Amino acid sequence: MAYFPNIIFGLVLLTAIFLFRRNILFIKRNILIGQALDRSDRPSERWFNMIRIALGQSKMVTRPIAGILHIIVYIGFIIINIELVEIVLDGLLGTHRLFAPLMGEVYNWLIASFEILAALVLVSVVLFWLRRNALKIKRFWKPEMKGWSKNDADYILYFEIVLMTLFLSMNATDQVLQDLGNPHYTKAGLFPVSQLMTPLFSSLSAATLVIMERTFWWLHITGILIFLNYLYYSKHLHILLAFPNTYFQNLNPKGAFKNNETVTKEVKLMMDPNMDPYATPAEDTVPAKFGASDVTDLNWVQLMNAYTCTECGRCTDECPANQTGRLLSPRKIMMDTRDRLEEVGRNINQNGSFQDDGKQLLDDYITKEELWACTSCNACVETCPIGIDPLSIIMDMRQYLVMEQSAAPSDLNNMMSNIENNGAPWPFNNQDRMLWANEN
């Protein structure tokens, strides 16, 4: 029976790892529904971007208050969870503060740094909550930020408050037990923050303190494992996906749009006087569909973008169309893409393969009005702190509307007809183009 808690902990840990692996495989499968895209070029530049943007948080500090608070929470999350290694080993082996004898004085200062970071994380999380719910910063209250999208952000903040409080409470009761000379609680660690909480526990008996310390320990580690699996359902999946997302982001100049290869060949064919005017490109170069009407038409990087979106709203905040009251919100584009992708994924889970559900990304999630409101200025792409590209999705869906449905706005259709017939956007015949000069 002495090893019963360790066996229980081992089962809890294995269950959490199994569920996490299953969820990650679901996400990978859903992302790979997208079209193939080669992003293996310029690896050194990609590694530098990932280190600078995802690890170094370089784009977060363009908005100093939110950026600094985020960096504190980020560093706290990474460093405090170093202790997770010790907690897991203690849980499996039945030891307590396993690394203390091995690290000596370094261990004491390490625990002290964990506590200071935990306190800073608590303060930062409270400030984040106040910004969202008391100050009601505008970008957090856009029309798309309702229901689960709004609640999810608050749930994560509450989660972090609880986890940090449990961590400090666990250390506080541990410290009192160390001072009492309890044999299992060897003297180890410095506790600059949790020692402020020890008066709450100093009058309790050793037996009661052991129960409380063990309760805090179990709640803390179980909470971390629950949080790990909650990420699958949350916008905070970016904690994991920000790294591959910044690595695989588009490295071309922000204003450069890709040419459709088939259309380019057609145009060259028509313009080259040495080519047979009746020749057509090889059949295997003609795509089954021009542009995108559903998530299966988008490439896998765009789908990874959708899963990585933090819903911070910086893109929508910078969008000139949104600022002038147009329907477009780049954040909503990414949220809608993820929601549709999740719906397609559930369809595959239920049926083994995708069965037509009569829905698509276009019209059922994203309207034509949203797509045509975009000015293609790239502000959303430039401002995103983790390299997400809503514009590429908008442009691919526009291409579908133009080339598959001939559903461009009338002004744009007129312009394209003029280019086709007259070689210029204006409704003047080539032969008449210079007549204006004779009138002056």
ABEGO torsion letter per residue (X at the ends): XAAAAAAAAAAAAAAAAAAAAAAAAAAAAAAAABBBBBAABGAAAAAAAAAAAAAAGAAAAABAAAAAAAAAAAAAAAAAAAAAAAAAAAAAAGBBGAAAAAAEAAAAAAAAAAAAAAAAAAAAAAAAAAAAAAAGBAAAABAABBEAAAAAAAAAAAAAAAAAAAAAAAAAAAAAAAAAGBAABBBBEBBAAAAAAAAAAAABBAAAAAAAAAAAAAAAAAAAAAAAAAAAABAAAAAAAAAAAAAABBABBAABBBBBAAAAAAAAAAABAABBAABBBBAAABBABBEBABAAABBAAAAAAAAABAGAGAAAAABAAAAAGBABBAAAAAAAAAAAAAAAAAAAAAAGBBBBAGBBABGAABBAAAAAABAGAGAAAAABAAGBBAAAAAAAAAAAAAAAAGABBAAAAAAAAAAAAAGBABBBBAAAAAAAAAAX
